[in-house]
Amino acid sequence: MDELDRGAFTDLVNAVVRKCFGHPLEAPLSEPESKHLSNHIEEQTGLVVGWRSLKNYAAFLLNPTPGKQENPSMATLDTLARYVLNASPITEAERKQSDRLFQYWFRYREPFGTLPGAGADTPRKQTMSYRALFLGVVLTMVVLGFLFLHPSNLEQVETDFRDISDAALHQQGWFVQHKNPGFWNRRGETPNRLTLFTLKGDTWPKAGEKAQVQNLLLRPVYNDCFRAEVHFNDFVPAGNWQQAGLLFMEDTLLLGKSIRLSLAFNNFFGGFQKPGDILIQAISSYGKGDRNLEEFIHQPLFQVDTPEARRIAETNLRNVAFRVEKQGNAFRVLYSASPVDNFSFKEITTYSFGITPRYIGLFALKGFVDSTATVPVKVRYFRLEGQRCE
């Protein structure tokens, strides 16, 4: 691997880590992080890069050793480039049949140029390269200035879940984490809806359990200020800790800060006997090592101690929606619950928390319990709008 290839490879590995974890490569990858990254690459590209290789690449780039070199294959380089450039999933056999084998690696490497001394006209090529570089810098500044002055660089994402095939979700920027194949394959049980299930798992730390959510549907967030909205149908939680909602994360492993907003059920009152509540809950976490999370929303909606109360709750929870508006560190949280799908939103609170979410997720879970039933959660609509930070 020559100098330019090493430079492109270094940049590529950093881009891979940044895409998966929301931050550049700053420390060696642990075994769980390497395995997670390997699984994430396979889910998005259809191709495999072993976790040990990823771990070794990261260690080498952080601490280069003259006597030791990492020489990834062209196939590995192409797979990593496919992951960063959001290429459509493909099998290894399909890639080998392509007329442009390893095209994504060559596309990624192209801006890094060629080594000097590659021919008699190298000085002229270098002069042209400098001119092209200068023009490129000027053009970039013009484009960035235009984007700064105009709102066209603000992301606008709208998903109605009429097509929930893996290809359609991938094309819209979604990816699945901690996939449970049996339940993920049931995501289309209701037409024109995405069906998730309240599977075992949680983001709340518990001794002896790993914080994770099965079939967590994630997408990147590119703007620091935004408005996010999600709509559910016919989800009426009935047991601890059934819930579904939105998850805002700095990274995909819950190592950094996060905020969770959900419609949930609670009948735990520290020994006091009270009717179970269906409530809106929101918690914030500072990440790994922070076991005392902050519950900044605990708003009961219905007490379900009688069949009649249950019937009323079911009627009014036919359509539930959350909206979160972020400006700087301020999160404005609103909700809507109604028998009809165009009911007004009500503000719950505005909460200040120093987090820059890199990912937003749709989730359903029931905590680390086996006794609570696994029930479906139908997601009808999602929207994410980037906004100017004021």
N, C-alpha and C positions, 0 to 999 in steps of 0.2 A: 504494500500500500504506500503510494508516494505521498508527498507533502500535501498536495491539494486534496487527494482522497481522504487523508487523515482529517484535514480541516472540515470537509463535508461530512465525514462520519461523526466527528465530534458535535457538529451543529445538529445533525440528524438525531443522535441519541438524546441530546438536550431537548429537542422538540418533542420526541416521543415521551420523555418523562414529564415534560410540561403539560402535554395533552392529557395524560392519564391522571397525574396527581395534582395538577394546578400550580406547580412551582418548578423552577429549573433544577437540574441535578446539583445538589449541594452537599450530599452525604451518600455513602455507599447504600445500595439497595439491600434491605433485609431479605431473607428467604420468603416471608409472606408477601412482601411488596413485589419481589421478582416474579413470584407465581401469579399474583394478581395481574401484573402487567402482561405476562405471557398469555393469560386467559383473555384479557381485554383485547390484545392484538389479534388473537385467533377469532374472537367473536366478531370483530369489525372487518377483518380481511379475509377470513376463511383459511389463512395460512398460519404455520406454526413457527415460532422462534422459542427455543427452550429457555426455561427460566434461569438455568445455570449460565447460559451464554449471556443473557441480559445482565445478570449480576456481575459477571466478569467484565463485560464492556464498561459498565458504570465504574467499577473499581479501577480499571485501567485508565479511564479518562480522568478520574480524580487524582490518581497517583501514577503517572506514566513511569515505567521502568525501562531504561535503555536496553537492558538485556532481554526484555520480554515484549513481544508485540501481539496485538490482537488483529487477526486477519479474517474478518467475517466474509462469508461467501457472497457472491453477487446475488444469490437468491435471498439471503438474509437482508442485505442492504435494500433490495427491492421491496421486501415485505415491510420493513420499517418505514420506507418512503411511502408505500401504499397506505399505511396506517396514518401517517402525518397528513397526507394529501387527501384523505377521505375517499379512497378508491372504493369501488363496489366490490363486495366479496367475490372471491374466485377460488377455485380449487387448484392444487399444484399441477394437475394434469392439464387444466384449461390454460394455465399460464405457460406451460411448455409448448402448447399448440399455438400460442400467440405469434403473430408476425413480428411483433416488437417486444422481444423478450427482455425483461428487466427494464422496461421503459420508464417506470416511475423513479428508479434509482438514477438513471441518466438525466431525467428531468430535474430531479432534486439537485444533482451535482452540477448541472450546467452553469449556474451563476458563479461557481467557484473558479471557472476559467481553466487554463492549461498552464503547465510549467514553462518557464523561459527555456530557450535553447531547443525549441521543437522544430526548427527549420531556419532557412536562410533569411526569410522575411520576418523573423521574430520581432525586430525593433519596430517595423511598420505595424505589425499586429498589436504590439504593446501600446503604441501610440494610439491606434484605433480603439483599443480597449479602454485607455484612459479617457479618450473623448466620449466613448459610449458610457463609461462610468459617470463622467461629469453630467452628460445629458440625462442619464438615468436618475442621478441625484436631484437635478433641477425638476425633472418631470414628477418625481416622487413628492418633492416639496409642494409643487403646484397641486397635485392630486390631494395630498393631505390637507392643504389649505382649503381646497374646495370642500372636502368632506367635513372639515371643522366648521365651516360656515354654513353648511347645508346638512339637513338631517338624514341624508341618504345612507349614511353609515350606521344608522341605528337599526338594530335587528328587529324584524317583524316576523314572528312565528305564529302560525295558527294551525292547529291540528284538530280535525273533527272525528278522527278514528274510524272513518268509513272503510279505509284500507289499512289493516293492521298486520299485513305480511311483513316478514323480516326485512325484505327489500325496501318496502315503502317507508317503514319506520327509520331504517338506516339512511335513506335518501333525505329524510326530514331532520336528520341530525340526532336521532335517538339511539341509545344503546342500552342493553340489559346487563345488569350486574347481579352476580350470585344467582344464576339461572337455575330454576327448578323445572326441568323439562316437562314433567308430567302436568304441572299446573300452567306453565307457560303455553303449552300446546292447547290449552282450553281458553285462551284469551279471546277467542272469537265466538264464545257460546251465545252471546246476545248480538244480533245484527246491528251494525253501525255503532258499536260500543267496544271499548277495550275493557275486558274483564280481568281484574286482578283478584287475588285471594289473600285473606288475612292469615298468612303462613307464620310459622314459628320464627321468631327473630325480633330484634329491637335495636334501636340506637342508644337506648339508655344502658349505661354500664351495669353489669351484674357479675359477681364473682364466679369464675369458672365458665363464663360464656363469652363468646366473641361477638362484639357489637357488629351486626350486619343485618341487612334486609334482603330476603329472597325476592327475586324478580323485580328488583328496583329498576325502574325505567328512568334513565338519566339523559340529559342533554347539556351541552356547554352553555354558559352565559357569557356574552362578550361585552356587554355594557355594564358599567358600574352602577348606573341608575336605570331603573326599569319598572315595569308593571307586569305582574304575573297573575294569571287567573286560571282556575280549574273548576269544572262542573262534574258532579256525581249524580247518579240516579239510584234511588231505592236502596241506599245503604243505611241500615238501622242497626248500629252495633248493640250487642246484647250480652256480652261477657267480657271480663277483664282479659286482656287489655286490647280488645278489638279496636282498630282504628285505621283511618286512611286519610291521606292529605298530601301536603307539599313538604319537600325537604330541600333546604338551601345549604350547600356545602362548599368549603374551600378546596377540598380534594375528594377523591372517590373512596378513600379508606377510613373516613371519619377520624383522621389524625389531627386535623385542624378544626377551626371553629365551624359551627353549624347551627341552623335554626330548623325546628320541626313544628309544623302547624297541622292539626288534624281534628277530625270529628271522631270522638272516642266514647268509650263506656267506662264507668267507674262505680264500683260498689264497695270500695275499700275505704273505711273511715276510722282506722286506727282503733278498732274495738267498739266504736259506737254503732248502733243499729239504725241505719237510715235507708230509705229507698234508693235503688241504683239510679245513677244519673247518666243521661246522654249529654255530652258536653263538648265544647270547643276547647282544645288545649294547645298551648304553644310553649315550647321550651327552647332555651339556648344553651349551647355548650362551648367551652373553650378547647375541646378536643381531648386528645390522648392524655390521660392522667387526671382529667377533671371529672371526678365522680359526683360532685355536688352540682347538678345542673340547676338552672334557674327556670322555674315555671312562671312565665310572665302573663299568660292567659289561662284562666280556669273559669270558664263561663258555662254554667249549666243551662241546657235548653229545655229538657224534659225529665221529669221523674217518672219512671215506668214501674210503679208498684202494683198496678191493676191492669187487667186486660183492656179496659177502656182507655187508660192512659197510654198503653202500648199502641192501641189503634190510632189514637190522635197523633202520636209521635210518627208512626209509619206514614200517615197522610201528609204531615208537614215536612217530612224528610224525603219526599219523592224527588225533590230537586234541591241539592245543596251545592253551594259554590263558595269558593274562597278567592279573595283578591288581595294581593300584597303589592304595595307601592313603596319602592326604595328610593330615597333621596339622601345621598351621603350616608350617615350612620343611622338615619331614621327609617324605621319600617312601619308603615301605616297598614293595619290589618283590618279587613272588612269581610263580612260573610252574608250569605243569603240562604234562607231555608223556606220552602213553600211548596204547596201542591202544584203550582204552575212554574214554568221554566223561565219566566221573565220578571220575577219578583225583584224588588229593589234591594241594593246592598246596604248594610248597616255597619258603621265603623265600631270596632271593638276597642282598639287602642292604637297609640303610636309609641313604638318602643325603640330606644337607642341602643345599638350594639355595633361595635367596631368589627365588621366582617365585610369582606369583598367576595361574595359567592362566585365561584367559577363553574358550578354545576347546579342545576335544579332537577329535582326528582319527583316522580309520582310513586307513591308507595301504599302498601297495605300490610298490616302485621297484627300479631296478637301477643307480642311479648314472648318471653321464654317459658311458656306454659303449654302443657299438653291437654289440659282439661277443657280449655275453651275451644269452641267449635271453629272450624275454618269455613268462612263464608265468602261469597263473591262480592266484589265491589265494581260497579259499572262506571267507567269514566266516559263521559259524553264529549267533552270539549276541553281544549287547552289553548291558552294564548300567552305569548311573551312579547312585550313591546319594550325596546330600548328607549330611554328618555334622556334628554339633556339634563346634566347635573346643574342645579341652580345654587 
